[in-house]
Amino acid sequence: MARSRRLLVTVMGLIVSLCLTSVMGMTVEAGSNRNYLDSLNGGVAALLSMENDNAAELINTTMEEISQKASEQIDVSTLVMANVRNALNVRAEASGNSKKVGKLYKDCGGQILEQKDGWTKLQSGNLIGWAKDEYLLFGEEAKALAESVGRTIAVTNADALNIRKEAHEEAEVLSVVSKGEIFDVTLVEENGWVRIEYEGQDAFVLSEFVDLEFKLDYGETNEEIKARKDADREAKRYVNYGEYTTDEETLMLLAALIHCEAGGEPYEGQVAVGAVVMNRVRSKAYPDTIRGVIYASGQFSPAMSGKVDRVLASGKIYPSCIQAAEEALSGVSNVGDLTHFRRNDGRDGLVIGNHVFH
Protein backbone atom coordinates (compact mmCIF):
# COMPACT_ATOMS: atom_id res chain seq x y z
CA MET A 1 0.00 0.00 0.00
CA ALA A 2 2.86 2.41 0.85
CA ARG A 3 4.43 1.70 -2.53
CA SER A 4 1.22 2.54 -4.40
CA ARG A 5 0.70 5.71 -2.40
CA ARG A 6 4.19 6.82 -3.26
CA LEU A 7 3.56 6.14 -6.95
CA LEU A 8 0.41 8.25 -6.94
CA VAL A 9 2.13 11.18 -5.30
CA THR A 10 4.89 10.83 -7.91
CA VAL A 11 2.30 11.21 -10.67
CA MET A 12 0.96 14.27 -8.89
CA GLY A 13 4.43 15.75 -8.99
CA LEU A 14 4.69 15.04 -12.70
CA ILE A 15 1.68 17.17 -13.53
CA VAL A 16 2.76 19.99 -11.24
CA SER A 17 5.94 20.06 -13.37
CA LEU A 18 3.91 21.31 -16.37
CA CYS A 19 5.37 24.76 -15.89
CA LEU A 20 8.35 23.32 -17.82
CA THR A 21 10.92 25.20 -15.75
CA SER A 22 13.09 22.07 -15.56
CA VAL A 23 13.38 18.44 -16.51
CA MET A 24 14.16 16.39 -13.45
CA GLY A 25 15.51 12.85 -13.42
CA MET A 26 13.63 10.00 -11.80
CA THR A 27 15.51 7.32 -9.90
CA VAL A 28 14.74 4.04 -11.62
CA GLU A 29 15.83 0.47 -11.19
CA ALA A 30 17.35 0.37 -14.67
CA GLY A 31 19.59 3.37 -15.28
CA SER A 32 19.89 2.74 -19.03
CA ASN A 33 16.19 3.52 -19.41
CA ARG A 34 16.85 7.26 -18.97
CA ASN A 35 19.23 7.22 -21.93
CA TYR A 36 16.46 5.80 -24.08
CA LEU A 37 14.00 8.47 -22.91
CA ASP A 38 16.51 11.23 -23.63
CA SER A 39 16.56 10.14 -27.26
CA LEU A 40 12.88 11.04 -27.55
CA ASN A 41 13.41 14.71 -26.72
CA GLY A 42 14.30 15.74 -30.30
CA GLY A 43 11.43 17.11 -32.37
CA VAL A 44 8.08 17.41 -30.66
CA ALA A 45 8.46 15.00 -27.72
CA ALA A 46 9.05 16.09 -24.13
CA LEU A 47 9.17 13.82 -21.10
CA LEU A 48 8.98 15.38 -17.65
CA SER A 49 9.49 13.37 -14.48
CA MET A 50 9.67 14.06 -10.76
CA GLU A 51 9.69 11.97 -7.56
CA ASN A 52 8.05 12.87 -4.26
CA ASP A 53 8.91 10.90 -1.09
CA ASN A 54 5.93 12.11 0.96
CA ALA A 55 3.05 9.65 1.21
CA ALA A 56 -0.55 10.89 0.85
CA GLU A 57 -3.97 9.37 1.27
CA LEU A 58 -4.81 9.01 -2.42
CA ILE A 59 -6.64 5.71 -2.69
CA ASN A 60 -7.93 4.36 -6.03
CA THR A 61 -7.49 7.81 -7.59
CA THR A 62 -7.88 8.18 -11.34
CA MET A 63 -5.46 10.18 -13.45
CA GLU A 64 -8.16 12.83 -13.96
CA GLU A 65 -8.64 13.27 -10.23
CA ILE A 66 -4.88 13.53 -9.69
CA SER A 67 -4.70 16.16 -12.42
CA GLN A 68 -7.48 18.16 -10.78
CA LYS A 69 -5.72 18.11 -7.41
CA ALA A 70 -2.34 19.03 -8.88
CA SER A 71 -3.71 21.78 -11.13
CA GLU A 72 -4.48 23.90 -8.08
CA GLN A 73 -0.74 24.05 -7.31
CA ILE A 74 0.63 24.66 -10.83
CA ASP A 75 2.71 27.80 -11.25
CA VAL A 76 1.75 29.00 -14.71
CA SER A 77 3.94 32.10 -14.70
CA THR A 78 6.46 30.60 -17.14
CA LEU A 79 4.17 28.31 -19.14
CA VAL A 80 3.39 29.19 -22.75
CA MET A 81 1.38 27.19 -25.31
CA ALA A 82 0.93 27.63 -29.04
CA ASN A 83 -2.47 29.00 -30.06
CA VAL A 84 -2.51 28.22 -33.79
CA ARG A 85 -4.31 25.94 -36.23
CA ASN A 86 -1.13 24.45 -37.69
CA ALA A 87 2.19 26.07 -36.75
CA LEU A 88 3.84 29.43 -36.07
CA ASN A 89 7.32 30.70 -36.91
CA VAL A 90 9.80 31.23 -34.10
CA ARG A 91 12.41 33.90 -34.87
CA ALA A 92 15.90 34.81 -33.70
CA GLU A 93 14.82 38.31 -32.60
CA ALA A 94 11.56 40.03 -31.62
CA SER A 95 10.79 41.15 -35.15
CA GLY A 96 8.78 39.85 -38.07
CA ASN A 97 11.80 40.47 -40.29
CA SER A 98 14.15 38.43 -38.13
CA LYS A 99 15.55 35.06 -39.19
CA LYS A 100 13.30 32.04 -38.61
CA VAL A 101 14.89 29.52 -36.24
CA GLY A 102 12.12 26.94 -36.08
CA LYS A 103 8.42 26.22 -35.69
CA LEU A 104 6.06 25.80 -32.76
CA TYR A 105 3.18 23.53 -33.71
CA LYS A 106 -0.45 23.28 -32.60
CA ASP A 107 -0.73 22.09 -28.98
CA CYS A 108 3.03 22.44 -28.33
CA GLY A 109 4.29 24.12 -25.18
CA GLY A 110 7.36 25.81 -23.77
CA GLN A 111 8.90 28.04 -21.12
CA ILE A 112 8.83 31.84 -21.13
CA LEU A 113 12.34 33.30 -21.08
CA GLU A 114 11.65 36.98 -21.80
CA GLN A 115 8.83 39.26 -23.00
CA LYS A 116 8.82 42.64 -24.73
CA ASP A 117 6.82 44.68 -27.24
CA GLY A 118 4.17 42.02 -27.89
CA TRP A 119 6.73 39.24 -28.36
CA THR A 120 7.79 36.34 -26.13
CA LYS A 121 11.16 34.63 -26.08
CA LEU A 122 10.53 30.99 -25.31
CA GLN A 123 12.22 27.63 -25.08
CA SER A 124 10.42 24.56 -26.39
CA GLY A 125 12.68 21.52 -26.40
CA ASN A 126 15.78 22.48 -28.37
CA LEU A 127 13.98 25.45 -29.92
CA ILE A 128 14.79 28.88 -28.47
CA GLY A 129 13.49 32.07 -30.07
CA TRP A 130 10.81 34.77 -30.26
CA ALA A 131 7.12 34.39 -31.18
CA LYS A 132 4.30 36.94 -31.36
CA ASP A 133 2.05 37.00 -28.31
CA GLU A 134 -1.12 36.98 -30.43
CA TYR A 135 -0.35 33.37 -31.40
CA LEU A 136 0.36 32.19 -27.85
CA LEU A 137 -1.56 31.32 -24.70
CA PHE A 138 -0.43 32.26 -21.20
CA GLY A 139 -1.53 31.73 -17.60
CA GLU A 140 -4.70 29.75 -16.94
CA GLU A 141 -5.48 29.40 -20.65
CA ALA A 142 -2.08 27.82 -21.25
CA LYS A 143 -2.52 25.52 -18.27
CA ALA A 144 -5.95 24.36 -19.45
CA LEU A 145 -4.60 23.50 -22.89
CA ALA A 146 -1.55 21.74 -21.47
CA GLU A 147 -3.73 19.58 -19.23
CA SER A 148 -5.94 18.77 -22.21
CA VAL A 149 -3.24 17.75 -24.69
CA GLY A 150 -0.61 16.34 -22.32
CA ARG A 151 -0.70 12.69 -21.35
CA THR A 152 0.84 10.27 -18.88
CA ILE A 153 2.78 7.30 -20.18
CA ALA A 154 4.29 4.24 -18.51
CA VAL A 155 7.81 3.20 -19.54
CA THR A 156 8.86 -0.32 -18.58
CA ASN A 157 12.04 -0.53 -16.48
CA ALA A 158 12.24 -4.32 -16.21
CA ASP A 159 13.98 -6.64 -18.68
CA ALA A 160 10.76 -8.64 -19.02
CA LEU A 161 7.32 -7.53 -17.84
CA ASN A 162 4.00 -9.38 -18.00
CA ILE A 163 1.04 -7.46 -19.37
CA ARG A 164 -2.06 -8.97 -17.79
CA LYS A 165 -5.73 -8.90 -18.68
CA GLU A 166 -6.77 -8.07 -15.12
CA ALA A 167 -5.13 -6.46 -12.10
CA HIS A 168 -3.89 -9.55 -10.28
CA GLU A 169 -0.95 -11.91 -10.67
CA GLU A 170 -3.09 -14.92 -11.59
CA ALA A 171 -4.70 -13.10 -14.53
CA GLU A 172 -4.12 -14.09 -18.14
CA VAL A 173 -0.83 -12.82 -19.60
CA LEU A 174 -1.53 -10.95 -22.83
CA SER A 175 2.13 -10.38 -23.64
CA VAL A 176 5.63 -10.16 -22.20
CA VAL A 177 7.42 -6.92 -23.07
CA SER A 178 11.00 -5.75 -22.65
CA LYS A 179 12.58 -2.67 -21.10
CA GLY A 180 11.76 0.65 -22.76
CA GLU A 181 8.25 -0.17 -24.00
CA ILE A 182 5.88 2.82 -23.82
CA PHE A 183 2.16 2.67 -23.02
CA ASP A 184 -0.56 5.24 -22.42
CA VAL A 185 -1.76 5.22 -18.79
CA THR A 186 -5.51 5.28 -18.24
CA LEU A 187 -5.69 4.62 -14.47
CA VAL A 188 -3.43 4.17 -11.44
CA GLU A 189 -4.90 1.48 -9.20
CA GLU A 190 -4.48 1.60 -5.42
CA ASN A 191 -3.39 -2.04 -5.21
CA GLY A 192 -0.05 -1.65 -6.95
CA TRP A 193 -1.22 -1.89 -10.57
CA VAL A 194 -1.34 0.56 -13.45
CA ARG A 195 -4.01 0.27 -16.14
CA ILE A 196 -2.60 0.87 -19.59
CA GLU A 197 -3.84 0.78 -23.15
CA TYR A 198 -2.49 -2.28 -24.94
CA GLU A 199 -3.40 -2.80 -28.61
CA GLY A 200 -6.65 -0.90 -28.13
CA GLN A 201 -7.80 -2.67 -24.98
CA ASP A 202 -7.41 -2.37 -21.20
CA ALA A 203 -4.47 -4.18 -19.69
CA PHE A 204 -2.53 -4.03 -16.43
CA VAL A 205 1.10 -3.95 -15.28
CA LEU A 206 2.65 -3.87 -11.83
CA SER A 207 3.47 -0.29 -10.91
CA GLU A 208 6.92 -1.12 -9.50
CA PHE A 209 8.13 -2.15 -12.96
CA VAL A 210 7.17 1.02 -14.83
CA ASP A 211 8.18 4.67 -14.62
CA LEU A 212 5.39 7.20 -15.08
CA GLU A 213 6.16 10.25 -17.21
CA PHE A 214 4.04 13.27 -18.12
CA LYS A 215 4.53 14.14 -21.79
CA LEU A 216 4.01 17.45 -23.55
CA ASP A 217 4.93 18.18 -27.17
CA TYR A 218 7.73 20.57 -28.14
CA GLY A 219 8.47 22.52 -31.31
CA GLU A 220 11.25 21.88 -33.82
CA THR A 221 14.40 23.79 -34.75
CA ASN A 222 15.23 24.36 -38.41
CA GLU A 223 17.82 21.62 -38.12
CA GLU A 224 15.27 19.15 -36.75
CA ILE A 225 12.77 20.06 -39.47
CA LYS A 226 15.43 19.53 -42.16
CA ALA A 227 16.43 16.15 -40.72
CA ARG A 228 12.80 15.00 -40.72
CA LYS A 229 12.21 16.16 -44.29
CA ASP A 230 15.45 14.52 -45.45
CA ALA A 231 14.26 11.25 -43.92
CA ASP A 232 10.91 11.64 -45.68
CA ARG A 233 12.63 12.22 -49.02
CA GLU A 234 14.81 9.15 -48.48
CA ALA A 235 11.73 7.07 -47.74
CA LYS A 236 10.08 8.29 -50.95
CA ARG A 237 12.85 6.71 -52.97
CA TYR A 238 11.35 3.31 -52.21
CA VAL A 239 7.66 4.25 -52.67
CA ASN A 240 5.81 4.82 -55.93
CA TYR A 241 2.64 6.67 -54.96
CA GLY A 242 -0.47 6.95 -57.03
CA GLU A 243 -3.52 8.46 -55.39
CA TYR A 244 -3.33 6.03 -52.49
CA THR A 245 -1.09 3.39 -53.99
CA THR A 246 2.12 2.35 -52.28
CA ASP A 247 4.49 -0.60 -52.08
CA GLU A 248 4.08 -3.79 -50.05
CA GLU A 249 6.59 -2.68 -47.41
CA THR A 250 4.66 0.51 -46.63
CA LEU A 251 1.35 -1.37 -46.63
CA MET A 252 2.74 -3.75 -44.01
CA LEU A 253 4.17 -0.84 -42.01
CA LEU A 254 0.71 0.71 -41.80
CA ALA A 255 -0.75 -2.69 -40.90
CA ALA A 256 1.85 -3.10 -38.13
CA LEU A 257 0.91 0.26 -36.64
CA ILE A 258 -2.79 -0.67 -36.75
CA HIS A 259 -1.92 -3.99 -35.08
CA CYS A 260 -0.08 -2.17 -32.26
CA GLU A 261 -2.67 0.59 -31.75
CA ALA A 262 -5.90 -1.34 -32.35
CA GLY A 263 -5.18 -5.06 -32.57
CA GLY A 264 -7.79 -5.73 -29.89
CA GLU A 265 -10.37 -3.38 -31.41
CA PRO A 266 -13.24 -4.33 -33.75
CA TYR A 267 -12.47 -4.13 -37.47
CA GLU A 268 -14.19 -0.75 -37.73
CA GLY A 269 -11.77 0.61 -35.14
CA GLN A 270 -8.78 -0.81 -37.03
CA VAL A 271 -9.88 0.89 -40.26
CA ALA A 272 -10.34 4.13 -38.30
CA VAL A 273 -6.73 4.09 -37.10
CA GLY A 274 -5.56 3.54 -40.67
CA ALA A 275 -7.78 6.40 -41.83
CA VAL A 276 -6.25 8.75 -39.25
CA VAL A 277 -2.79 8.01 -40.65
CA MET A 278 -3.96 8.69 -44.21
CA ASN A 279 -5.73 11.89 -43.13
CA ARG A 280 -2.44 13.10 -41.69
CA VAL A 281 -0.65 12.26 -44.92
CA ARG A 282 -3.15 14.48 -46.74
CA SER A 283 -2.91 17.29 -44.17
CA LYS A 284 -0.40 20.12 -44.49
CA ALA A 285 0.17 19.97 -40.74
CA TYR A 286 1.95 16.59 -40.92
CA PRO A 287 4.56 14.82 -43.06
CA ASP A 288 3.24 13.86 -46.51
CA THR A 289 4.30 10.20 -46.41
CA ILE A 290 2.92 7.25 -44.45
CA ARG A 291 6.35 6.50 -43.02
CA GLY A 292 6.85 10.14 -42.07
CA VAL A 293 3.50 10.27 -40.26
CA ILE A 294 4.07 7.02 -38.36
CA TYR A 295 7.57 7.91 -37.19
CA ALA A 296 6.91 11.60 -36.51
CA SER A 297 8.38 12.42 -33.11
CA GLY A 298 5.97 12.19 -30.21
CA GLN A 299 2.96 10.89 -32.17
CA PHE A 300 2.53 7.10 -31.90
CA SER A 301 3.90 5.39 -28.78
CA PRO A 302 4.46 1.97 -30.46
CA ALA A 303 6.57 3.63 -33.16
CA MET A 304 8.62 5.54 -30.56
CA SER A 305 9.36 2.43 -28.51
CA GLY A 306 10.31 0.27 -31.51
CA LYS A 307 7.34 -2.07 -31.16
CA VAL A 308 6.07 -1.30 -34.67
CA ASP A 309 9.46 -2.31 -36.10
CA ARG A 310 9.49 -5.54 -34.11
CA VAL A 311 5.96 -6.50 -35.16
CA LEU A 312 6.81 -5.66 -38.77
CA ALA A 313 9.99 -7.75 -38.67
CA SER A 314 8.17 -10.71 -37.09
CA GLY A 315 5.53 -10.82 -39.83
CA LYS A 316 2.96 -11.73 -37.17
CA ILE A 317 0.38 -9.09 -38.05
CA TYR A 318 -3.32 -9.84 -37.65
CA PRO A 319 -4.96 -10.45 -41.06
CA SER A 320 -7.74 -8.00 -40.15
CA CYS A 321 -5.13 -5.27 -39.61
CA ILE A 322 -3.65 -5.92 -43.06
CA GLN A 323 -7.14 -5.73 -44.55
CA ALA A 324 -7.81 -2.49 -42.64
CA ALA A 325 -4.58 -1.00 -43.99
CA GLU A 326 -5.58 -1.92 -47.54
CA GLU A 327 -8.99 -0.32 -47.05
CA ALA A 328 -7.48 2.89 -45.63
CA LEU A 329 -5.01 3.07 -48.52
CA SER A 330 -7.88 2.74 -50.97
CA GLY A 331 -9.15 6.09 -49.67
CA VAL A 332 -11.87 4.81 -47.34
CA SER A 333 -12.30 6.83 -44.15
CA ASN A 334 -14.87 6.07 -41.49
CA VAL A 335 -13.78 9.05 -39.38
CA GLY A 336 -14.14 11.86 -41.95
CA ASP A 337 -11.08 14.10 -41.89
CA LEU A 338 -10.20 13.53 -38.21
CA THR A 339 -6.49 13.28 -37.46
CA HIS A 340 -6.33 12.23 -33.79
CA PHE A 341 -7.48 9.43 -31.55
CA ARG A 342 -6.97 8.47 -27.95
CA ARG A 343 -8.41 6.21 -25.30
CA ASN A 344 -12.10 7.05 -24.78
CA ASP A 345 -11.87 9.11 -21.61
CA GLY A 346 -15.01 11.17 -22.06
CA ARG A 347 -13.51 13.63 -24.52
CA ASP A 348 -15.91 14.90 -27.19
CA GLY A 349 -15.49 13.13 -30.51
CA LEU A 350 -16.42 10.09 -32.57
CA VAL A 351 -16.36 6.96 -30.40
CA ILE A 352 -15.44 3.69 -32.10
CA GLY A 353 -14.75 0.77 -29.81
CA ASN A 354 -12.47 1.92 -27.00
CA HIS A 355 -11.12 4.95 -28.87
CA VAL A 356 -12.46 8.46 -29.37
CA PHE A 357 -11.48 10.12 -32.67
CA HIS A 358 -11.21 13.90 -32.83
N, C-alpha and C positions, 0 to 999 in steps of 0.2 A: 504493500500500500504506500509506504514512504517513497519507493522508487517511482511509482506512477504519479504521486503528488509532485515530486520534483520535476518530472517530465512536463507536466502541465504548466508549472510555473515557468519552465524554460520556454515553452511556446509563447507564453504571455510576454516574456522578455523579447522574443523575436519580433512580435508585432509592434511593441513599443519602439523598436529600433527603426521603424519606418522613416524617421526623420533623416536617415541616410548620412548622419554625421560621421559614421565610422563603420568599418566592417570588422567585427570581432571574431576571433577564432574560438571554436568549441572544442573542448577536450573530448576526444573520441578514443575508442579502444584501438582502432586501426589508424595510425597516423598518416599512412599513404592516401587515405580517402580525401584529405584536405587538398592534396596536390591535384587530384582529379577534379574536385570542385572548382579550384582556381582556374582550370582550363576552360570553364564555362563562362568566365567573366567577360571575354571578348564579345563584341557585338551587342546584342540587346538582352543579355542574361545577367542578373545580379543575384547573389545569394548572400543573405544576411543571417548571422547566427549569434546567439548570446546565451550564456548559462547563468542561472540564478540558483543559489544554494539554499534559499529560504523556502521552507515548506509552507503550503497554504491549503485551506480546506476547499479544494475545487474537485468535487466528486462527480464523475460521469458528466463532465462539462463538454459541450460540443465546441468545435472550432469557432462557430459564430458567436457563442456566448463568451468565449475567451477574448475574441476580437472586441466585443462590446465593452468588456471590462477594461481592456488595455487601452482602448481608444480614448478613454477619459484622461489618461496620463500622457498621451503623445504630445511632444513638443513640436509644433508644426512651423516654428519660426524659420527653419532653414529648408523646409520641404518645398519643392516645386514640381509641378506635373505639366506635361504638354497638354494643350487644349486646342487640338487641331483634328481635322478629318483624316489626314494622311501623315504629313510630316512637315517640320519647319526647319529652316536653315539656321545653323549656329555659326556665328562669325567670330573672327579674331578680335575685333574691336566693337564698341557700341555704336555701330553705324551701318546703315543699309548698303553702303558702298565698300565695306570692309570685306576682306577675304573670307570665304566660306571654309570652315574647318570640319564640318560634319553635319549630321542631321539628328534631330530628336523626333521620334515617331509618336504616333497616337498611343496614348496610355503609358508612355515612358515617363520616368521620374528622375529627379536629381537633387543636388544640394545647392542652395544659394551661396555664392561666394561674395558677390558684391552687387549693388544696385545703383543706377544713376540714369537720369534723363529718360525714363520710360523703358530702360533696358535692364536685363538681369544677366550677370555673369554666373554661370552654373557649371557644375561638374556632374556628368552622368556617365558612369563607367570610366572609360578612358577619354571621353569627350569633355573638353573644357573650352568654354567660349561664351559669347554673348547672344542672347535671344530677346526679341521684343516682348514686353510685358503683355501686350494684347493677345498673344498666343499662348499664354501660360496661366496656370492656376496656382494660387497661394493659399496659405492658411487652412481654414476648415474645408474649403472646396477642394484643395489639393489632397487633404487627408481622406476625404470621402471617396475621391476617385482612386487613391492608392489602395484603400481597403477593398474597393470593388474589384480592381483588376489584379491585385496581388494574390498570391496563393501560397499555401504551405505544402511542401513536399517532404517525403521521407527518403533518405539516402541510406542504403544498407551498409553497415560497417562490419559485417561478418563475412567470412569466406564462403559460407553456404547458409542460406536462410530459407526455412520453409514458409511458403505462403499458404495459409489455411482458409478453408471455406467458412469456418466459424471461429469465434474467439475462445478456443480452448485447445489444449495440446493433444486431444484425442480426435480432433476434427480432421476431415479429409484434407490431404495435402494437394493443392492445385498445381504447385510448381516449387522447384528449388532454385533460388537465384543466388548469384554471386555478389561480391562486394562491389559497390558503386552503382547498383541499379537504382533508378529514380521512379518514385510513384507519387501520385497526387493523394494527399491526406484528406479524408472526408469526416473523420471523427477520431478523437482520442478517448479511448475507454478508460474507466477507472481501475480496471483489473489487470493493468499491465499490457494491454493490447492497443494497437493502432489500426483503425479501419482505413484501408486504402482502396483505390480503384485499380483493378487488375483486369486488363483485356475487356473493359466495359462492364465489369461486375464488381460487387462488394467482395473484399477479401480481407484477411487479417494477418498481421505480423506482430511478434513480440516487440514491445517498445524498446527494450534494452539493446536490440540489435539494429536499430535505425537511428539516424540523426535527423532531427526535424529542422528544416530551413524555411525561412520566409523569403519568397522570391518576388522581385520587382524588376521590370524590364528597363534597360538602359538604351541610350542612343548609340550611334556609330560615328567614329571618326572617318575622315576621307580615306585614310589608309585601310580601315576595316571594310568600308563600302567597296573600295577597289578590289580587295582580296575576295570578297564575296562574289562580285561580278565576274572576276577572272575565273573563279571556280565554276560559275554558271556557264561561261563561254566554253570552258574545257568540257563540261558535261554535254554541251550541245554537239560537240564533235561526234558523239556516238549515238545521237538521236536524230531521226529524220521525221520531223513533225509534219502532219497534214493538219486538218482542223483539230482533231483530237487523236490523231494516230501517232503511235510511238513504237519503240522496239520492245522486244520481249523482256529485256532486262529491266526497263523502266516500268513496264506493266507489273512485273513481279515485285519491284520495289514498292509500288503503290499498294499492292496486295499485302505485302509484309507489314506496312504501316497500319493498314486496316485490321489485320490480324492482331497486332499489338494493342491498338486502341479500342477495338470493338469485336474481338474474337468471340466474346461471350454474349454479344448483342444479337437481336433478331436480324434477319437479312436486310430489312429496311434500314436499320441503324448502321449496318456495314456500308450500304450504298451511300448513306448520308455522309459518313466520314470521307469516303472517296470524293463525293461532290464538293465538300468543303475544300479539299486540296485543289480540285480543278477550278473552283471559284477564285481561289487565291492566285492560281496561275494566270487567270484572266484579269485579275485586279492590278491596277498600277501601284498599289500599296505594298505588293509582295514581289518576290522574284518571279520571273516569267517562265520558269521551267518546273516540272514536277520535282526533280531532284533538289532544285534550289529551295522550293517551298518546304519540302520535308526536312531538309537539314538546316533551315534558317535558325540562327541562334535563338534559343529560348522559347521555341514554339512547341515542339512535340517531345515530351519526356522520353519515350522509347527511342527516338532518334538520337537524343543527347547522350543517353546512357550506353548506346551501342547495341541495344536489344534488337532494333530493326535489322541491323547488319547481321546479327547472329541468326535470326529467324530466316533471313534471306539466304544466308549461306547454307543453312540446314536443309532448305527445300521443303520443310514441314509447315506449309501454309494451308490453312483450311480451304477446301475447294470453294466454299461459299464466298470467302474473301477474294479469291481470284475472280470469281464471277462478278462480284460487286465492283472490283477495280475495272473490269472490262465494261461494265455498264456505265460507270462514271466517265471513263474515257470516251465512250460513245456520245457523250454530251448530256446524258440524263442527270437531272438534279431533282431530288425530292425535298430540297431545303431552299429552293429559290436561289437567291444570290448571297445567302448567308456565308460568312467566312470564319466563324468561331463555333466551338462547342466545348462544353465542360460537363462535369457531373451534375445531374439535376439536383440543385440545391435550393430550388424555389425561385431562381432568377427568371425574369420574364423571357419568353422565347418559345421556340417550337420544340416540344418534347417528343422524342422518339426513343423508346426503350428507357434506359437509364441516363440518357444524355439530354441536355437542353442545347439547342442550336440557336445562335443569335448573331 
